[in-house]
Every structure is written in C-alpha cells, then in structure tokens.
Amino acid sequence: GDSVTQTEGLVTVTEGLPVMLNCTYQTAYSDVAFFWYVQYLNEAPKLLLRSSTDNKRTEHQGFHATLHKSSSSFHLQKSSVQLSDSALYYCALSTGYQNFYFGKGTSLTVIP
Amino acid sequence: ETAVFQTPNYHVTQVGNEVSFNCKQTLGHDTMYWYKQDSKKLLKIMFSYNNKQLIVNETVPRRFSPQSSDKAHLNLRIKSVEPEDSAVYLCASSLQGSSTEVFFGKGTRLTVV
C-alpha cells in the first residue's frame, strides 16, 4: 500500500545551522504529489511545500525540497534555521483519489 | 487566515456519551476530510466526503460517523465515546486532484474521562 516514512521523533538544531528532515515513500500510483506541512504549536497544519515534478527543486520560506523518484524521496532542507522554525513537520503523499497519507511527523526544535 | 472552521475548540465528556463536532469550509472545495491526531501527533485520515459520497474510510470504529448537509459542511459524530478517542480531531478540505493542497481547521480537542 501507499505509505510515507519520515525522520521520526525529535530533531534539535542550533540556530544558524542547516537541517534536513528525511522523507521517503512507497506508492503504486504514477500520478502523485508530495507535500511538506508545518504545524506550529496550537495551530492547524499548513502547507509549506508541494511537488509532483521529478528532480525539480521547490522552495518556500527558506526551505527547499526536491522530489527524486529514483530514490523515492522528498527530503526537506534549510541552510540556516531560525528559532521561529521550531514546529512539527509532516511529509505527505497524495494519490489523487482523495487519499492523503501523512508521515508520523518530525518535531524540530531550534535552540539559540 | 482560517477558512476551515471547527466547533467546539475543546470538549470534555464521559465514557459512553455521544458527541458531535462541526466543520464548515468557505473555500468552495468539493472534498472534506476528518483526521485524528493522537497524543503522539500521528495524523490518521478517518473519512473523506466528495459530493455527499463517502469515498475513504480507514478502518474507523463504527461508533464514528460523518454527517454532511452540503459540500461546505462535514460534521463528525461519535455515538459512544471510549477513552482511546481522546485526541485532536482535524477537519480539512481540498479540491479534487492529486496536487491540490489540503486546508486544515484548528481542530477540536476531545478528552474522554
């Protein structure tokens, strides 16, 4: 079946340093899209990035991700994290049949 | 800016009671969803509704049922709550298509005592 696996648990990074949150997937569908959602404390999850094009980098709010179908990955990266980036991050896969599969979420904590 | 509205924000109830949560979206979307976010922050899809038809049901206990009056509303009813139902219930909506974004409400936190 379709699934998403991402870096689990807690990731702690010092302000100004780079971060990468891993996301890999399994799907039998060809017409799929990939997303990163961010959820700040006591807020709703909201879209950070999306992509459905192989090997094309997509960027938003300083974060970037590139879909690599050859390795079934859609890792999230940022070259220099800020304190305000502390949040819960979800990788998600949509197959177009109203199925959104979310990974288990990664809690990013940025420390001074 | 919120366009998916959920009520109530919080609800505390006893085991065996019936509860109902409301959700309304003002985005003109044709598909709505209910997700359960548990204490470990796992996001699990419970239902999705498209044009008043239930099209996804992920092995949810039968005490849960979605209720829709039109494509802008999707309520969630729990007939007889259990302790393991304590969680945050997130309503969401989207347009059809694989690359379309899902918009979430702020959630309803249910505590079963």
Interface residues (C-beta under 8 A of the other chain):
Chain A: Y29 D31 V32 A33 F35 N42 E43 A44 P45 K46 L47 R50 S52 L88 Y90 A92 S94 T95 G96 Y97 Q98 N99 F100 Y101 F102 K104 G105 S107
Chain B: T2 V4 T31 Y33 Y35 K40 K41 L42 L43 K44 I45 S48 N50 I55 V56 L90 S94 Q96 G97 S98 S99 T100 E101 V102 F103 F104 G105 K106 G107
